[in-house]
Amino acid sequence: MRFARRMRSRSRIFLLSRFSTFIFFGIVILLLSTIILFAWYGRDLPKPGKLSSSNLTQSTRIFDRNQILLYSVYSSENRIYVSLSDIPKSLQEATIAIEDKNFYKNEGYSLSGYLRAVRDMILVRKITGGSTITQQLIKNTLLTSERTIPRKIKEFILAVQVDRKYNKDEILELYLNAVS
């Protein structure tokens, strides 16, 4: 009787030990795969420095000698770059409230946004946005707007780099000039 109980106890411990080992190696393989995947997609990304205001397409404006606008010449976009200090505070706050309420707190990406988007895709079968303002800026200026996992990985990597290179006000200024 005691022998049978002891054997069952040992077999449970053995199974628990095996299961723990399996979980441990599964996590290690998952982490290594993630690192390799990010290294693979991160190897030939555009540089975050390409986001500067000088790289945005702007209209050419022609003035007369009295500084009166005569013509505005543009190809595909009629755009004039505006500094953040000249953009109304209400527009800045509205953009942040609608697009990314945690803009000043996040590091260029939103884990909760990703999880919400995955949940909606699985449960509701609806594709919803999980991107931050930084990610939207990158998608619209440095990458394509295709809906693929590789593009989302590249966007994530660049968002972290951009968030480290620029302060939040610079990112918001670029976003409002490039995306809006």
ChimeraX commands (.cxc) that place a marker at each C-alpha (Angstrom):
marker #1 position 0.00,0.00,0.00 radius 0.5
marker #1 position 2.70,2.46,1.00 radius 0.5
marker #1 position 4.79,1.35,-1.91 radius 0.5
marker #1 position 1.96,2.06,-4.38 radius 0.5
marker #1 position 1.37,5.53,-2.89 radius 0.5
marker #1 position 5.06,6.30,-3.02 radius 0.5
marker #1 position 5.25,5.18,-6.66 radius 0.5
marker #1 position 2.27,7.38,-7.62 radius 0.5
marker #1 position 3.86,10.31,-5.83 radius 0.5
marker #1 position 7.16,9.73,-7.63 radius 0.5
marker #1 position 5.44,9.41,-11.00 radius 0.5
marker #1 position 3.59,12.72,-10.38 radius 0.5
marker #1 position 6.85,14.41,-9.47 radius 0.5
marker #1 position 8.48,12.91,-12.56 radius 0.5
marker #1 position 5.63,14.13,-14.79 radius 0.5
marker #1 position 5.70,17.57,-13.19 radius 0.5
marker #1 position 9.45,17.72,-13.68 radius 0.5
marker #1 position 9.10,16.68,-17.34 radius 0.5
marker #1 position 6.34,19.23,-17.89 radius 0.5
marker #1 position 8.41,22.01,-16.28 radius 0.5
marker #1 position 11.39,21.12,-18.46 radius 0.5
marker #1 position 9.17,21.12,-21.55 radius 0.5
marker #1 position 7.75,24.56,-20.65 radius 0.5
marker #1 position 11.23,25.96,-19.93 radius 0.5
marker #1 position 12.67,24.83,-23.27 radius 0.5
marker #1 position 9.52,26.01,-25.06 radius 0.5
marker #1 position 9.98,29.50,-23.62 radius 0.5
marker #1 position 13.70,29.50,-24.52 radius 0.5
marker #1 position 12.92,28.46,-28.11 radius 0.5
marker #1 position 10.19,31.10,-28.35 radius 0.5
marker #1 position 12.55,33.84,-27.11 radius 0.5
marker #1 position 15.35,32.78,-29.46 radius 0.5
marker #1 position 12.92,32.64,-32.39 radius 0.5
marker #1 position 11.67,36.14,-31.56 radius 0.5
marker #1 position 15.23,37.50,-31.37 radius 0.5
marker #1 position 16.15,35.90,-34.70 radius 0.5
marker #1 position 12.93,37.17,-36.31 radius 0.5
marker #1 position 13.54,40.75,-35.13 radius 0.5
marker #1 position 17.19,40.60,-36.24 radius 0.5
marker #1 position 16.14,39.29,-39.66 radius 0.5
marker #1 position 13.53,41.99,-40.29 radius 0.5
marker #1 position 15.62,44.73,-38.68 radius 0.5
marker #1 position 18.66,44.28,-40.92 radius 0.5
marker #1 position 17.70,46.60,-43.79 radius 0.5
marker #1 position 15.32,49.13,-42.32 radius 0.5
marker #1 position 15.27,52.81,-43.24 radius 0.5
marker #1 position 17.10,55.07,-40.81 radius 0.5
marker #1 position 14.93,56.95,-38.27 radius 0.5
marker #1 position 16.80,60.14,-39.21 radius 0.5
marker #1 position 14.87,60.18,-42.49 radius 0.5
marker #1 position 11.86,61.44,-40.53 radius 0.5
marker #1 position 13.17,64.99,-40.27 radius 0.5
marker #1 position 11.00,67.82,-41.54 radius 0.5
marker #1 position 13.37,68.43,-44.46 radius 0.5
marker #1 position 12.45,65.03,-45.92 radius 0.5
marker #1 position 8.70,65.70,-46.06 radius 0.5
marker #1 position 7.33,66.69,-49.45 radius 0.5
marker #1 position 6.35,70.34,-49.37 radius 0.5
marker #1 position 4.83,72.77,-51.83 radius 0.5
marker #1 position 7.03,75.31,-53.53 radius 0.5
marker #1 position 5.66,78.76,-52.87 radius 0.5
marker #1 position 6.44,81.74,-55.06 radius 0.5
marker #1 position 6.08,85.24,-53.58 radius 0.5
marker #1 position 6.32,88.66,-55.17 radius 0.5
marker #1 position 8.65,91.35,-53.85 radius 0.5
marker #1 position 6.02,92.41,-51.27 radius 0.5
marker #1 position 5.81,88.87,-49.85 radius 0.5
marker #1 position 2.39,88.22,-51.38 radius 0.5
marker #1 position 1.90,84.62,-52.45 radius 0.5
marker #1 position 1.65,84.36,-56.24 radius 0.5
marker #1 position 1.76,80.60,-56.83 radius 0.5
marker #1 position 1.95,77.36,-54.93 radius 0.5
marker #1 position 3.53,74.60,-56.99 radius 0.5
marker #1 position 3.23,70.98,-55.89 radius 0.5
marker #1 position 3.24,67.54,-57.43 radius 0.5
marker #1 position 1.10,65.10,-55.44 radius 0.5
marker #1 position 0.66,66.90,-52.12 radius 0.5
marker #1 position -0.02,70.53,-51.30 radius 0.5
marker #1 position 1.80,70.68,-47.98 radius 0.5
marker #1 position 3.37,73.43,-45.90 radius 0.5
marker #1 position 5.33,72.39,-42.84 radius 0.5
marker #1 position 4.03,73.95,-39.61 radius 0.5
marker #1 position 5.96,73.92,-36.34 radius 0.5
marker #1 position 4.24,72.47,-33.28 radius 0.5
marker #1 position 4.10,75.87,-31.59 radius 0.5
marker #1 position 1.93,77.12,-34.49 radius 0.5
marker #1 position -0.49,74.19,-34.30 radius 0.5
marker #1 position -3.43,74.86,-31.96 radius 0.5
marker #1 position -3.14,73.07,-28.61 radius 0.5
marker #1 position -6.72,71.81,-29.01 radius 0.5
marker #1 position -5.77,70.04,-32.27 radius 0.5
marker #1 position -2.74,68.46,-30.59 radius 0.5
marker #1 position -4.82,67.26,-27.64 radius 0.5
marker #1 position -7.65,66.00,-29.87 radius 0.5
marker #1 position -5.21,64.04,-32.02 radius 0.5
marker #1 position -3.63,62.42,-28.98 radius 0.5
marker #1 position -7.04,61.65,-27.43 radius 0.5
marker #1 position -8.29,59.98,-30.61 radius 0.5
marker #1 position -5.16,58.28,-31.93 radius 0.5
marker #1 position -3.04,57.39,-28.89 radius 0.5
marker #1 position -4.17,58.44,-25.42 radius 0.5
marker #1 position -0.94,57.09,-23.86 radius 0.5
marker #1 position 1.31,58.88,-26.36 radius 0.5
marker #1 position 3.40,60.67,-23.74 radius 0.5
marker #1 position 3.71,57.48,-21.64 radius 0.5
marker #1 position 4.47,54.77,-24.22 radius 0.5
marker #1 position 7.83,53.89,-25.78 radius 0.5
marker #1 position 6.63,54.06,-29.37 radius 0.5
marker #1 position 4.46,50.96,-29.17 radius 0.5
marker #1 position 1.50,49.78,-27.13 radius 0.5
marker #1 position 1.43,46.20,-25.89 radius 0.5
marker #1 position -2.20,46.62,-24.81 radius 0.5
marker #1 position -3.00,47.96,-28.29 radius 0.5
marker #1 position -1.45,44.89,-29.90 radius 0.5
marker #1 position -3.32,42.54,-27.57 radius 0.5
marker #1 position -6.62,44.36,-28.18 radius 0.5
marker #1 position -6.09,44.19,-31.97 radius 0.5
marker #1 position -5.31,40.45,-31.81 radius 0.5
marker #1 position -8.34,39.83,-29.58 radius 0.5
marker #1 position -10.63,41.75,-31.96 radius 0.5
marker #1 position -9.20,39.95,-34.96 radius 0.5
marker #1 position -9.82,36.53,-33.37 radius 0.5
marker #1 position -13.12,37.12,-31.57 radius 0.5
marker #1 position -14.88,39.78,-33.63 radius 0.5
marker #1 position -13.14,39.02,-36.93 radius 0.5
marker #1 position -12.53,42.72,-37.31 radius 0.5
marker #1 position -9.19,44.39,-37.95 radius 0.5
marker #1 position -8.80,47.28,-35.53 radius 0.5
marker #1 position -5.93,49.65,-34.98 radius 0.5
marker #1 position -3.34,48.86,-32.36 radius 0.5
marker #1 position -0.80,51.37,-33.59 radius 0.5
marker #1 position 0.55,54.34,-31.70 radius 0.5
marker #1 position 1.10,57.79,-33.19 radius 0.5
marker #1 position 4.78,56.90,-33.61 radius 0.5
marker #1 position 3.92,53.71,-35.51 radius 0.5
marker #1 position 1.43,55.54,-37.75 radius 0.5
marker #1 position 4.08,58.14,-38.54 radius 0.5
marker #1 position 6.54,55.41,-39.50 radius 0.5
marker #1 position 3.98,53.52,-41.59 radius 0.5
marker #1 position 3.06,56.65,-43.54 radius 0.5
marker #1 position 6.57,58.04,-44.05 radius 0.5
marker #1 position 9.14,55.23,-43.99 radius 0.5
marker #1 position 7.22,52.03,-44.77 radius 0.5
marker #1 position 4.30,50.91,-46.90 radius 0.5
marker #1 position 0.76,50.57,-45.61 radius 0.5
marker #1 position 0.47,46.87,-46.48 radius 0.5
marker #1 position -1.15,44.78,-43.75 radius 0.5
marker #1 position 1.42,42.07,-43.14 radius 0.5
marker #1 position 3.18,40.71,-40.09 radius 0.5
marker #1 position 6.69,41.51,-41.45 radius 0.5
marker #1 position 5.68,45.17,-41.95 radius 0.5
marker #1 position 4.27,45.27,-38.42 radius 0.5
marker #1 position 7.54,43.87,-37.02 radius 0.5
marker #1 position 9.55,46.47,-38.95 radius 0.5
marker #1 position 7.18,49.18,-37.71 radius 0.5
marker #1 position 7.68,48.01,-34.12 radius 0.5
marker #1 position 11.49,48.06,-34.41 radius 0.5
marker #1 position 11.48,51.51,-36.01 radius 0.5
marker #1 position 9.00,52.86,-33.44 radius 0.5
marker #1 position 11.38,51.99,-30.62 radius 0.5
marker #1 position 14.30,53.59,-32.50 radius 0.5
marker #1 position 12.32,56.75,-33.34 radius 0.5
marker #1 position 11.08,57.07,-29.76 radius 0.5
marker #1 position 14.69,57.00,-28.57 radius 0.5
marker #1 position 15.93,59.46,-31.22 radius 0.5
marker #1 position 13.18,62.11,-31.05 radius 0.5
marker #1 position 11.28,63.59,-28.12 radius 0.5
marker #1 position 7.48,63.27,-28.03 radius 0.5
marker #1 position 6.82,66.83,-29.20 radius 0.5
marker #1 position 9.06,66.31,-32.25 radius 0.5
marker #1 position 7.22,63.08,-33.07 radius 0.5
marker #1 position 3.84,64.80,-32.70 radius 0.5
marker #1 position 4.98,67.69,-34.92 radius 0.5
marker #1 position 6.17,65.28,-37.62 radius 0.5
marker #1 position 2.95,63.27,-37.34 radius 0.5
marker #1 position 0.68,66.30,-37.66 radius 0.5
marker #1 position 2.64,67.49,-40.71 radius 0.5
marker #1 position 3.03,64.13,-42.43 radius 0.5
marker #1 position -0.08,62.11,-41.62 radius 0.5
marker #1 position -2.90,64.56,-40.94 radius 0.5
marker link #1:1,2 radius 0.2
marker link #1:2,3 radius 0.2
marker link #1:3,4 radius 0.2
marker link #1:4,5 radius 0.2
marker link #1:5,6 radius 0.2
marker link #1:6,7 radius 0.2
marker link #1:7,8 radius 0.2
marker link #1:8,9 radius 0.2
marker link #1:9,10 radius 0.2
marker link #1:10,11 radius 0.2
marker link #1:11,12 radius 0.2
marker link #1:12,13 radius 0.2
marker link #1:13,14 radius 0.2
marker link #1:14,15 radius 0.2
marker link #1:15,16 radius 0.2
marker link #1:16,17 radius 0.2
marker link #1:17,18 radius 0.2
marker link #1:18,19 radius 0.2
marker link #1:19,20 radius 0.2
marker link #1:20,21 radius 0.2
marker link #1:21,22 radius 0.2
marker link #1:22,23 radius 0.2
marker link #1:23,24 radius 0.2
marker link #1:24,25 radius 0.2
marker link #1:25,26 radius 0.2
marker link #1:26,27 radius 0.2
marker link #1:27,28 radius 0.2
marker link #1:28,29 radius 0.2
marker link #1:29,30 radius 0.2
marker link #1:30,31 radius 0.2
marker link #1:31,32 radius 0.2
marker link #1:32,33 radius 0.2
marker link #1:33,34 radius 0.2
marker link #1:34,35 radius 0.2
marker link #1:35,36 radius 0.2
marker link #1:36,37 radius 0.2
marker link #1:37,38 radius 0.2
marker link #1:38,39 radius 0.2
marker link #1:39,40 radius 0.2
marker link #1:40,41 radius 0.2
marker link #1:41,42 radius 0.2
marker link #1:42,43 radius 0.2
marker link #1:43,44 radius 0.2
marker link #1:44,45 radius 0.2
marker link #1:45,46 radius 0.2
marker link #1:46,47 radius 0.2
marker link #1:47,48 radius 0.2
marker link #1:48,49 radius 0.2
marker link #1:49,50 radius 0.2
marker link #1:50,51 radius 0.2
marker link #1:51,52 radius 0.2
marker link #1:52,53 radius 0.2
marker link #1:53,54 radius 0.2
marker link #1:54,55 radius 0.2
marker link #1:55,56 radius 0.2
marker link #1:56,57 radius 0.2
marker link #1:57,58 radius 0.2
marker link #1:58,59 radius 0.2
marker link #1:59,60 radius 0.2
marker link #1:60,61 radius 0.2
marker link #1:61,62 radius 0.2
marker link #1:62,63 radius 0.2
marker link #1:63,64 radius 0.2
marker link #1:64,65 radius 0.2
marker link #1:65,66 radius 0.2
marker link #1:66,67 radius 0.2
marker link #1:67,68 radius 0.2
marker link #1:68,69 radius 0.2
marker link #1:69,70 radius 0.2
marker link #1:70,71 radius 0.2
marker link #1:71,72 radius 0.2
marker link #1:72,73 radius 0.2
marker link #1:73,74 radius 0.2
marker link #1:74,75 radius 0.2
marker link #1:75,76 radius 0.2
marker link #1:76,77 radius 0.2
marker link #1:77,78 radius 0.2
marker link #1:78,79 radius 0.2
marker link #1:79,80 radius 0.2
marker link #1:80,81 radius 0.2
marker link #1:81,82 radius 0.2
marker link #1:82,83 radius 0.2
marker link #1:83,84 radius 0.2
marker link #1:84,85 radius 0.2
marker link #1:85,86 radius 0.2
marker link #1:86,87 radius 0.2
marker link #1:87,88 radius 0.2
marker link #1:88,89 radius 0.2
marker link #1:89,90 radius 0.2
marker link #1:90,91 radius 0.2
marker link #1:91,92 radius 0.2
marker link #1:92,93 radius 0.2
marker link #1:93,94 radius 0.2
marker link #1:94,95 radius 0.2
marker link #1:95,96 radius 0.2
marker link #1:96,97 radius 0.2
marker link #1:97,98 radius 0.2
marker link #1:98,99 radius 0.2
marker link #1:99,100 radius 0.2
marker link #1:100,101 radius 0.2
marker link #1:101,102 radius 0.2
marker link #1:102,103 radius 0.2
marker link #1:103,104 radius 0.2
marker link #1:104,105 radius 0.2
marker link #1:105,106 radius 0.2
marker link #1:106,107 radius 0.2
marker link #1:107,108 radius 0.2
marker link #1:108,109 radius 0.2
marker link #1:109,110 radius 0.2
marker link #1:110,111 radius 0.2
marker link #1:111,112 radius 0.2
marker link #1:112,113 radius 0.2
marker link #1:113,114 radius 0.2
marker link #1:114,115 radius 0.2
marker link #1:115,116 radius 0.2
marker link #1:116,117 radius 0.2
marker link #1:117,118 radius 0.2
marker link #1:118,119 radius 0.2
marker link #1:119,120 radius 0.2
marker link #1:120,121 radius 0.2
marker link #1:121,122 radius 0.2
marker link #1:122,123 radius 0.2
marker link #1:123,124 radius 0.2
marker link #1:124,125 radius 0.2
marker link #1:125,126 radius 0.2
marker link #1:126,127 radius 0.2
marker link #1:127,128 radius 0.2
marker link #1:128,129 radius 0.2
marker link #1:129,130 radius 0.2
marker link #1:130,131 radius 0.2
marker link #1:131,132 radius 0.2
marker link #1:132,133 radius 0.2
marker link #1:133,134 radius 0.2
marker link #1:134,135 radius 0.2
marker link #1:135,136 radius 0.2
marker link #1:136,137 radius 0.2
marker link #1:137,138 radius 0.2
marker link #1:138,139 radius 0.2
marker link #1:139,140 radius 0.2
marker link #1:140,141 radius 0.2
marker link #1:141,142 radius 0.2
marker link #1:142,143 radius 0.2
marker link #1:143,144 radius 0.2
marker link #1:144,145 radius 0.2
marker link #1:145,146 radius 0.2
marker link #1:146,147 radius 0.2
marker link #1:147,148 radius 0.2
marker link #1:148,149 radius 0.2
marker link #1:149,150 radius 0.2
marker link #1:150,151 radius 0.2
marker link #1:151,152 radius 0.2
marker link #1:152,153 radius 0.2
marker link #1:153,154 radius 0.2
marker link #1:154,155 radius 0.2
marker link #1:155,156 radius 0.2
marker link #1:156,157 radius 0.2
marker link #1:157,158 radius 0.2
marker link #1:158,159 radius 0.2
marker link #1:159,160 radius 0.2
marker link #1:160,161 radius 0.2
marker link #1:161,162 radius 0.2
marker link #1:162,163 radius 0.2
marker link #1:163,164 radius 0.2
marker link #1:164,165 radius 0.2
marker link #1:165,166 radius 0.2
marker link #1:166,167 radius 0.2
marker link #1:167,168 radius 0.2
marker link #1:168,169 radius 0.2
marker link #1:169,170 radius 0.2
marker link #1:170,171 radius 0.2
marker link #1:171,172 radius 0.2
marker link #1:172,173 radius 0.2
marker link #1:173,174 radius 0.2
marker link #1:174,175 radius 0.2
marker link #1:175,176 radius 0.2
marker link #1:176,177 radius 0.2
marker link #1:177,178 radius 0.2
marker link #1:178,179 radius 0.2
marker link #1:179,180 radius 0.2
view
